[in-house]
């Protein structure tokens, strides 16, 4: 019998404070990001806290939002247009009538910190909205408004978490239903859709919380704010200039600027940097109607961040099928049997078009498992989902045969921001010899980082891929700190027979807060004959133990397909925890065996365009050429870049200048797995690992990368 427990959740939600009320709502036309897509009819809501959000239908999932208080607004009454730019988000809106244009514009102005004293008070649609607007007009303390906004966003976050927990509990109940029937399968589909929509809502709320915090910090640093309530410093990573619709304005200040207008007068008073400007009055009149344009003349709506980044269009295939012949590399392998191949120069034909920095990000393909873990109230449930996440990182390798990633250059970096998954990721090469990759991922629900030494060895018939280092996962909202290290991976039958990849050995995942742990056993393949690929392979057995070393749970399956829990340790009753995504790249066998997630790692989307540091892997010319199938040109570029690195290292050594990573620091680590420590290392060095300093994202948001970044290309 299938039962759901909903009463407790309803009580919990009922106890939460009410969300901010709406002061205006209605249908508007919203310009889509690309000009050829035209306009879309959307339902907009302006809340009493000054947040403008929109959805496809009233009371449906919020697709995007921005805070009016920190936005620049311009209008064109004759065309019924309103343009709102928060610095990170740009909306082009159009009303259906002139009367609606006036009403919306008045309401938006009432919330704008730059609204002048003499402007007429807008007509509020309810008492709370009128109170908020009147408080702004009366010059009351903006700090109270900001605190109210932060509190409102926090309430929404609590409600979202409560809903997520209800969905999770429902999924568990469905999974335990005996003798699955069609209606149970239908419930599973509906629960999956609910979970997907809840994640979108959660991501939007998280963005709101960050934006409100940004408003608060910006207000704190505003000088003389008590006497100048109309003064606010805006931060914008936008690249471009403001120009009139028909005639371009003179005085373009370059690509790192944000030009404001004050009744036709350009104001560019910068107190802190090129990213902060005085915005006394950013409302443009009919005569100074403005559009934001990039240096190529295309409107910023083409690729602006408007809250739809979660739905950013990403490619579904690589620019070129697999190129290069791996056969020539075998002679190199034979000459270096037993040696670390990461120190041996390989022909570019042996590569696949991603780097080791990007390969580290492949572990995040199934990041939703960590989101699920963070929602679990039972510590063993949290451990179970973290372990499944650790295993899921191998799934992307199931179709990869015989090629290696590009070896990063000194100071090379890679970032990955995935709004639809709710995380951002940064990796950097922190050591050249031995080769060490440091990476850090973070989201609202968790943090995950690694500091790993990468090696590979050829043993005559098989190649061993060795990843030495400790992986860390912490779940926000609890004291849990998980660590694990990965066993070796093997490419079998390199000389003759059917080549195949397998992972063999054990992996231990420990929760240091509870002393609970799990042992993951990757079983070697069996069958298939002397030179054939095993008929039975990729099997995984996971056993979970409590702090008293008592077996509590068991999970079985294949790292390439699916993992399921044996309910009550009964092998006949399984509950599926994770299923690998079916390869979605068309003819993936012809494209290096990449999954769709891997295909998209080297792509420059609207999220990255104009925001990457010059050290990012996506800007690496030899890898770009190789991805496009231009092998000979790529090989020449690879030789040039490698020689440039050798010359730079030699010059630094002659000047006694040490090479220091930019974004990661060598810090004490209490959770290093002792069996991975090199006995020859000093004690203080052995207990440290490369950890993220946190500076990368701060400078990215400012759009101000350090001037001393090395030109590695």
C-alpha positions in Angstrom: 0.0 0.0 0.0 1.4 3.4 -1.0 1.0 6.2 1.5 2.2 9.8 1.6 2.9 11.9 4.6 2.0 15.5 3.8 0.4 16.9 7.0 3.7 17.7 8.7 5.0 19.5 5.7 1.8 21.6 5.4 2.2 22.6 9.0 5.8 23.5 8.4 4.9 25.6 5.4 2.0 27.2 7.2 4.3 28.3 10.0 6.5 30.3 7.6 6.0 34.0 7.4 4.0 35.2 4.4 5.9 36.1 1.2 6.0 39.7 0.0 2.7 40.8 -1.6 2.3 42.0 -5.2 1.8 45.7 -6.0 1.4 45.3 -9.8 1.1 42.5 -12.3 0.0 42.0 -15.9 0.9 40.8 -19.3 3.9 42.3 -21.2 5.8 41.5 -24.3 9.4 40.5 -23.6 12.2 40.7 -26.2 13.9 37.3 -26.5 17.7 37.1 -26.3 18.2 36.7 -30.1 16.7 39.3 -32.4 15.3 36.7 -34.8 13.2 35.2 -32.0 11.1 38.3 -31.7 8.8 39.0 -28.7 7.2 36.6 -26.2 4.1 37.3 -24.1 5.0 36.9 -20.4 3.2 37.5 -17.1 5.1 40.0 -15.0 4.9 40.7 -11.3 6.3 43.7 -9.4 6.5 42.8 -5.7 6.3 45.2 -2.8 10.0 44.6 -2.2 10.9 45.9 -5.7 11.5 42.6 -7.4 10.3 42.3 -11.0 9.8 38.7 -12.0 8.1 36.9 -14.9 6.6 33.6 -15.8 4.9 32.0 -18.8 1.5 32.0 -17.1 0.2 33.5 -13.8 1.1 31.5 -10.8 3.5 29.3 -12.8 7.3 28.7 -12.4 9.3 32.0 -12.3 11.6 32.2 -15.3 13.6 35.2 -14.2 13.8 38.2 -12.0 15.7 41.4 -11.1 15.8 44.0 -8.5 14.5 47.4 -9.6 16.4 49.3 -6.9 19.8 48.7 -8.6 18.6 48.9 -12.2 19.0 51.5 -15.0 15.6 52.1 -16.7 14.9 53.9 -20.0 11.7 54.2 -22.0 10.2 55.1 -25.3 6.5 56.1 -24.8 5.6 56.3 -28.4 6.7 52.7 -29.0 5.5 51.6 -25.6 9.0 50.3 -24.7 10.7 49.9 -21.3 14.3 48.8 -20.9 15.6 47.6 -17.6 19.3 46.9 -17.0 20.4 45.6 -13.6 24.0 45.3 -14.7 23.8 41.5 -14.9 20.3 41.2 -16.4 18.7 43.1 -19.3 15.0 43.2 -20.1 13.5 44.8 -23.2 9.7 45.1 -22.5 6.7 46.4 -24.5 3.2 47.1 -23.2 0.0 46.6 -25.1 -1.3 50.2 -24.6 0.0 53.6 -23.9 -2.0 53.6 -20.6 -0.3 50.4 -19.5 3.1 51.9 -20.4 2.5 54.9 -18.1 1.2 52.7 -15.3 4.2 50.3 -15.4 6.8 53.1 -15.8 5.4 55.0 -12.8 5.4 51.9 -10.6 9.0 51.0 -11.6 10.1 54.6 -11.0 8.6 54.5 -7.5 10.9 51.7 -6.5 14.0 53.1 -8.2 16.5 54.6 -5.8 17.2 57.4 -8.3 13.6 58.6 -8.5 13.7 62.4 -8.0 11.7 64.1 -5.2 9.4 66.1 -7.4 8.1 63.2 -9.5 4.5 62.3 -9.0 3.7 59.4 -6.7 2.5 56.3 -8.6 -0.9 54.8 -8.0 -0.5 51.7 -5.8 -2.7 48.7 -6.3 -2.8 47.7 -2.6 -2.1 49.3 0.8 1.3 47.5 1.3 2.5 48.6 -2.1 1.5 52.2 -1.3 3.3 52.1 2.0 6.5 50.9 0.3 6.3 53.6 -2.4 5.5 56.3 0.1 8.4 55.3 2.3 10.7 55.8 -0.7 9.2 59.2 -1.5 9.4 60.3 2.1 13.1 59.5 2.1 12.8 56.9 4.8 15.8 54.6 5.5 16.5 52.4 2.5 18.3 50.0 4.8 14.9 48.8 6.2 13.7 48.1 2.6 16.9 46.1 1.9 16.5 44.1 5.1 12.9 43.4 4.2 14.0 42.1 0.8 16.6 39.8 2.3 14.1 38.5 4.8 11.5 37.9 2.0 14.0 36.0 -0.1 15.0 33.9 2.9 11.3 33.0 3.5 11.0 31.9 -0.1 14.1 29.8 0.3 12.7 28.1 3.4 9.5 27.3 1.5 11.4 26.0 -1.5 13.4 23.7 0.8 10.3 22.4 2.5 8.8 21.6 -0.9 12.0 19.9 -2.0 11.9 17.7 1.1 8.3 16.8 0.4 9.1 15.7 -3.2 12.1 13.7 -1.9 9.9 11.9 0.7 7.3 11.2 -2.0 10.0 9.7 -4.3 11.1 7.4 -1.5 7.5 6.3 -0.9 7.0 5.6 -4.6 10.3 3.7 -4.8 9.1 1.3 -2.0 5.8 0.5 -3.7 5.5 -3.3 -4.2 4.6 -4.7 -7.6 4.9 -1.6 -9.7 1.8 -0.8 -11.7 1.2 1.7 -14.5 -0.1 4.4 -12.1 3.1 4.1 -10.1 5.2 4.7 -13.2 3.1 7.7 -13.9 3.6 9.0 -10.4 7.4 8.6 -10.9 7.3 10.7 -14.0 5.2 13.4 -12.3 7.6 13.4 -9.3 10.6 13.8 -11.6 8.9 16.8 -13.2 8.1 18.3 -9.8 11.8 17.9 -8.8 13.0 19.5 -12.0 10.6 22.5 -11.6 11.5 22.8 -7.9 15.2 23.0 -8.8 14.5 25.9 -11.3 12.6 27.7 -8.5 15.4 27.1 -6.1 18.0 28.5 -8.5 15.9 31.6 -9.0 15.5 32.2 -5.3 19.2 31.6 -4.8 19.9 34.3 -7.4 17.5 36.6 -5.6 19.3 36.1 -2.3 22.7 36.8 -3.8 21.3 40.0 -5.5 19.8 41.3 -2.3 23.1 40.7 -0.5 24.8 42.6 -3.3 22.4 45.5 -2.9 23.1 45.5 0.8 26.9 45.5 0.3 26.6 48.2 -2.4 24.5 50.4 -0.1 27.0 50.0 2.8 29.9 51.4 0.7 27.9 54.3 -0.7 29.4 57.6 0.7 27.1 60.0 2.5 24.1 57.7 1.9 22.1 59.4 4.7 22.1 62.7 2.8 22.0 61.3 -0.7 19.3 58.6 -1.0 19.4 58.9 -4.8 23.0 57.9 -5.0 23.9 54.3 -5.8 27.0 52.7 -7.2 26.1 50.1 -9.9 28.2 47.2 -10.9 28.0 45.9 -14.4 30.0 43.2 -16.2 28.4 44.2 -19.5 30.8 44.8 -22.4 29.5 47.5 -24.7 28.4 51.1 -24.8 25.1 53.0 -24.7 24.1 54.6 -27.9 21.0 56.2 -29.3 18.6 54.2 -31.4 19.4 56.1 -34.6 22.5 58.1 -34.0 25.5 56.7 -32.1 26.6 58.8 -29.2 30.1 60.2 -29.2 32.6 59.6 -26.4 32.8 55.8 -26.3 34.9 55.0 -23.3 36.0 51.4 -24.3 34.7 48.0 -23.5 35.0 48.2 -19.7 32.4 50.8 -19.0 28.9 51.5 -18.0 27.7 54.9 -19.3 24.8 56.6 -17.5 22.6 59.5 -18.6 21.2 62.2 -16.4 18.6 64.2 -18.4 20.8 64.1 -21.5 24.0 64.7 -19.6 26.6 61.9 -19.4 27.8 61.1 -15.9 30.9 59.0 -15.5 32.1 59.8 -12.0 34.1 56.8 -10.8 35.1 56.7 -7.1 36.3 53.1 -7.0 37.0 51.6 -10.5 35.8 51.6 -14.1 33.0 49.3 -13.0 31.4 51.8 -10.6 29.6 55.0 -11.7 27.4 57.7 -10.2 23.8 57.0 -11.2 21.9 60.0 -10.1 19.1 59.6 -12.5 19.2 56.7 -15.0 15.7 57.3 -16.4 16.0 58.3 -20.1 13.4 60.6 -21.7 11.9 59.9 -25.1 14.6 62.0 -26.7 17.4 59.9 -25.2 16.0 56.4 -25.8 19.0 54.0 -25.5 19.9 50.4 -26.5 22.8 48.5 -25.1 25.1 47.3 -27.9 28.3 45.3 -28.1 31.3 46.3 -30.1 30.1 44.3 -33.1 26.8 46.2 -33.2 24.6 43.3 -32.1 22.2 44.2 -29.3 23.0 42.8 -25.9 19.6 41.1 -25.9 21.2 38.5 -28.2 23.3 37.1 -25.3 22.4 39.0 -22.2 21.8 37.4 -18.9 18.1 37.8 -18.4 17.3 35.1 -15.9 17.0 32.5 -18.7 20.7 31.4 -18.5 19.4 28.1 -17.1 17.9 27.6 -20.6 20.9 28.9 -22.6 21.3 27.2 -25.9 24.1 24.7 -25.8 25.5 22.7 -28.7 24.6 19.0 -29.0 27.7 17.9 -30.9 31.3 18.8 -31.6 32.3 20.8 -34.6 34.2 17.9 -36.1 34.2 14.1 -35.8 37.1 12.2 -34.4 40.4 13.0 -36.1 44.0 11.7 -35.8 45.5 8.2 -35.8 46.3 6.7 -32.4 48.3 3.8 -33.9 51.5 5.8 -34.2 51.6 6.3 -30.4 52.2 2.6 -29.7 55.9 2.9 -30.6 56.2 5.7 -28.0 54.4 3.6 -25.4 56.8 0.6 -26.0 59.8 2.9 -25.4 58.4 4.1 -22.0 57.0 1.0 -20.4 56.5 1.6 -16.7 57.3 5.3 -16.9 55.0 8.2 -16.1 53.6 9.2 -19.5 52.5 12.6 -18.3 56.2 13.6 -18.6 56.5 12.2 -22.2 55.6 14.4 -25.2 52.8 12.7 -27.2 51.6 13.4 -30.8 48.5 15.5 -30.8 46.7 12.7 -32.6 46.6 10.9 -29.2 44.4 13.6 -27.7 40.8 14.2 -27.2 39.5 17.8 -27.5 39.2 18.6 -23.7 41.9 19.3 -21.1 42.6 17.7 -17.8 41.1 20.8 -16.2 37.8 20.1 -18.0 38.0 16.4 -17.3 37.9 17.2 -13.6 34.6 19.0 -14.2 33.1 15.8 -15.7 32.6 14.6 -12.1 29.9 17.2 -11.8 27.6 15.8 -14.5 25.3 14.2 -12.0 25.5 17.0 -9.4 21.8 16.6 -8.6 22.9 13.6 -6.4 24.6 16.1 -4.0 21.4 18.2 -4.0 19.4 15.2 -3.0 22.0 14.3 -0.3 21.7 17.8 1.2 17.9 17.4 1.6 18.1 14.1 3.5 17.6 14.2 7.2 19.1 10.7 7.8 22.9 10.7 7.9 23.1 7.3 6.2 20.9 8.6 3.4 23.3 11.5 2.9 26.3 9.1 2.9 24.5 6.9 0.3 23.9 9.7 -2.2 27.4 11.1 -1.8 28.8 7.7 -2.5 26.6 7.3 -5.6 27.8 10.7 -6.7 31.4 9.6 -6.4 30.7 6.6 -8.6 28.7 8.5 -11.1 31.7 10.5 -12.2 33.0 7.4 -14.0 30.0 7.1 -16.3 31.4 9.6 -18.8 34.3 7.3 -19.5 32.4 4.3 -20.7 32.8 5.1 -24.4 36.2 6.7 -24.2 38.9 4.5 -25.7 42.6 5.1 -26.3 42.9 8.9 -26.1 44.1 11.3 -23.5 43.1 14.9 -22.5 45.3 17.9 -23.3 47.9 18.6 -20.6 47.3 22.1 -19.3 49.9 24.8 -19.5 51.3 26.6 -16.4 48.6 28.9 -14.9 45.9 27.6 -17.2 42.4 27.7 -15.8 38.9 26.5 -16.6 35.5 27.7 -15.3 32.1 26.1 -15.7 28.9 27.8 -14.7 25.7 25.7 -15.0 22.7 27.6 -13.8 20.3 24.8 -14.7 22.3 22.5 -12.4 22.9 25.2 -9.7 26.7 25.0 -9.5 29.8 26.9 -10.6 33.2 25.2 -11.0 36.8 26.5 -11.3 40.0 24.4 -11.8 43.7 25.3 -12.2 46.9 23.6 -12.9 48.9 24.1 -9.7 52.0 22.0 -10.3 53.8 21.1 -13.4 56.0 18.3 -12.3 54.4 16.3 -10.8 51.2 17.3 -12.6 48.6 18.4 -10.0 45.1 19.7 -10.8 43.1 21.6 -8.2 39.4 22.2 -8.6 36.5 23.6 -6.6 32.7 23.5 -7.2 30.1 25.2 -5.1 26.3 25.6 -5.0 23.6 26.6 -2.6 23.5 23.0 -1.2 27.1 21.8 -1.2 30.8 22.4 -1.8 33.1 19.9 -3.6 36.9 20.2 -4.1 39.9 18.2 -5.1 43.7 18.4 -5.3 44.9 15.5 -7.4 48.1 14.3 -8.9 47.6 12.8 -12.4 49.8 10.1 -13.8 49.5 7.4 -16.5 51.7 4.4 -17.2 52.0 1.8 -20.0 52.6 -1.8 -18.8 53.0 -3.6 -22.2 49.4 -4.5 -22.9 47.5 -2.2 -20.6 47.7 1.5 -19.7 47.0 2.6 -16.1 45.5 6.0 -15.3 46.3 7.0 -11.7 44.6 9.8 -9.8 46.2 10.4 -6.5 44.6 12.8 -4.1 41.6 13.4 -1.8 38.2 14.5 -2.9 36.1 16.6 -0.4 32.4 17.1 -0.2 30.6 19.2 2.4 26.8 19.6 2.6 25.5 23.0 3.6 23.2 22.9 6.6 25.0 20.1 8.3 28.5 19.4 9.7 29.0 16.5 7.3 32.5 16.4 5.6 33.0 13.5 3.2 36.3 12.4 1.7 37.3 9.8 -0.8 40.1 8.8 -3.2 39.7 7.1 -6.6 41.2 3.8 -7.6 43.2 3.3 -10.8 41.5 3.0 -14.2 42.8 0.7 -16.9 42.8 0.7 -20.7 43.0 -3.0 -21.6 44.1 -4.8 -24.8 46.1 -1.8 -26.0 48.2 -4.0 -28.5 45.7 -6.6 -29.7 42.1 -7.5 -29.2 39.1 -5.4 -28.3 40.2 -2.4 -26.3 38.0 -1.5 -23.3 38.2 0.8 -20.2 37.6 -0.5 -16.7 38.0 0.8 -13.2 39.3 -1.7 -10.7 39.9 -1.6 -6.9 38.3 -0.1 -3.9 37.2 3.4 -2.9 36.4 4.4 0.7 34.0 7.2 1.3 34.1 8.6 4.9 31.8 11.0 6.7 34.2 12.4 9.3 31.3 14.1 11.2 29.5 10.8 12.0 32.4 8.2 11.4 30.0 6.4 9.0 31.7 5.1 5.9 31.2 3.1 2.7 33.4 0.7 0.8 33.0 0.8 -3.0 34.3 -2.3 -4.9 34.9 -2.0 -8.6 34.9 -5.6 -9.9 37.2 -6.6 -12.7 35.5 -7.9 -15.8 35.1 -11.6 -16.5 34.5 -13.7 -19.7 35.3 -12.7 -23.2 38.3 -14.9 -23.9 42.0 -14.0 -24.0 41.8 -11.0 -26.3 38.1 -10.1 -26.2 36.4 -7.6 -24.0 34.8 -9.2 -20.9 31.2 -10.1 -21.3 30.5 -9.2 -17.6 32.0 -5.9 -16.5 31.5 -2.5 -14.9 29.9 -4.1 -11.8 30.0 -2.1 -8.6 29.1 -3.2 -5.0 28.7 -0.5 -2.3 28.5 -1.5 1.3 27.6 1.2 4.0 28.8 0.9 7.6 27.9 2.7 10.7 30.6 4.0 13.1 30.6 0.6 14.9 31.6 -1.1 11.6 28.2 -2.7 11.3 26.8 -3.3 7.8 23.7 -1.1 7.3 23.0 -0.9 3.6 24.0 -2.3 0.3 24.0 -0.7 -3.2 24.6 -2.6 -6.4 24.7 -2.0 -10.1 27.1 -0.8 -12.9 29.1 2.4 -12.9 28.2 2.8 -16.6 24.4 2.3 -16.3 22.6 2.3 -13.0 22.9 1.9 -9.2 20.1 0.7 -6.9 19.8 0.2 -3.1 18.8 -3.3 -1.8 16.0 -2.3 0.5 16.4 -3.8 4.0 19.5 -5.7 2.6 17.2 -7.8 0.5 18.6 -8.6 -3.0 15.1 -9.2 -4.4 13.9 -5.6 -3.6 15.7 -2.8 -5.3 15.2 1.0 -5.3 16.9 2.8 -8.1 19.1 5.7 -6.9 20.8 6.8 -10.1 20.6 6.1 -13.8 23.3 7.2 -16.3 22.1 9.6 -19.0 21.8 7.9 -22.4 24.4 9.4 -24.8 22.6 12.3 -26.5 25.3 13.4 -28.8 24.5 12.2 -32.3 26.7 9.3 -33.3 28.7 9.7 -30.1 31.0 6.8 -31.1 32.3 9.1 -33.9 32.9 12.0 -31.5 35.5 10.6 -29.0 32.8 8.8 -27.1 31.8 12.1 -25.3 28.6 12.4 -23.4 26.5 15.5 -24.1 27.8 17.1 -20.9 31.4 16.6 -22.1 30.5 17.9 -25.6 29.5 21.2 -24.0 32.5 21.7 -21.8 34.7 23.5 -24.3 31.9 25.7 -25.7 31.8 29.5 -25.2 28.2 30.4 -24.5 26.6 33.7 -23.6 27.5 33.0 -20.0 31.3 33.0 -20.8 31.5 35.4 -23.7 33.4 38.5 -22.7 33.9 37.3 -19.1 36.7 34.7 -19.3 40.3 35.4 -18.1 42.8 35.0 -20.9 44.1 31.8 -19.2 40.9 29.9 -19.7 41.1 26.6 -21.6 38.4 27.6 -24.0 40.8 30.2 -25.4 43.6 27.7 -26.0 44.3 27.8 -29.8 45.7 24.3 -30.4 42.7 22.7 -28.6 40.3 24.9 -30.5 41.9 23.9 -33.9 41.9 20.2 -32.9 38.3 20.3 -31.9 37.5 21.7 -35.4 39.4 18.8 -37.0 42.4 20.9 -38.2 45.1 18.5 -36.9 48.2 19.8 -38.7 47.5 23.4 -37.6 46.7 22.2 -34.1 50.0 20.3 -33.9 52.0 23.4 -35.0 50.2 25.5 -32.4 50.8 22.9 -29.7 54.5 22.9 -30.4 54.6 26.7 -30.3 52.7 26.9 -27.0 54.8 24.2 -25.4 58.0 26.0 -26.5 56.7 29.3 -25.1 56.1 27.6 -21.8 59.7 26.1 -21.7 61.2 29.6 -22.5 59.1 31.2 -19.8 60.1 28.6 -17.2 63.8 29.0 -18.1 63.5 32.7 -17.8 61.8 32.5 -14.4 64.4 30.1 -13.1 67.2 32.4 -14.2 65.6 35.2 -12.3 64.8 33.0 -9.3 61.1 33.7 -9.6 59.0 30.9 -8.3 55.9 29.9 -10.2 52.8 30.4 -8.0 49.2 29.3 -8.9 46.8 32.2 -9.0 43.5 31.0 -7.5 44.5 28.1 -5.2 46.6 28.1 -2.0 48.6 25.4 -0.3 46.8 25.1 3.0 46.6 22.5 5.9 44.3 19.6 5.3 43.2 17.4 8.2 41.5 14.8 6.0 44.3 13.7 3.6 44.2 10.0 3.0 47.4 8.8 4.5 48.0 6.0 2.0 48.3 8.7 -0.7 51.1 10.6 1.0 54.6 10.3 -0.5 57.0 9.0 2.3 59.7 11.3 1.0 57.6 14.4 1.7 58.2 16.6 4.7 55.6 16.3 7.5 54.2 19.8 7.0 54.1 19.4 3.2 52.4 16.0 3.5 49.5 17.4 5.5 48.6 20.2 3.0 46.5 20.4 -0.1 45.6 23.0 -2.8 42.5 24.8 -1.8 40.4 27.5 -3.5 41.1 31.1 -2.3 37.7 32.4 -3.3 39.1 35.4 -5.3 38.3 34.2 -8.8 34.5 34.7 -8.6 34.9 38.1 -6.9 37.1 39.4 -9.7 34.9 37.8 -12.4 31.8 39.7 -11.1 33.8 42.9 -11.2 35.1 42.1 -14.7 38.5 43.2 -13.6 41.1 40.4 -14.1 44.6 41.0 -12.7 47.0 42.9 -15.0 49.8 40.4 -14.3 48.0 37.3 -15.7 50.5 35.5 -17.9 49.8 35.4 -21.7 50.2 31.7 -22.1 48.9 31.4 -25.6 
